[in-house]
Amino acid sequence: METCPAAFTAETEAELWKHIELHGATAHQEEPDKWSPEDRQQIKNLIRES
């Protein structure tokens, strides 16, 4: 996965993942349903609670 400066805020982790997946599909022409568990873990490692 490439470095991306996008940032999202959501009430729940499920909602946050919807934003992340939509962004991946629209901004990066990726297919989130084909992301590997390692890709998802890499993204999850970037998530910070505020």
Helices and strands as residue ranges (DSSP letters): H 13-28, G 32-34, H 37-44
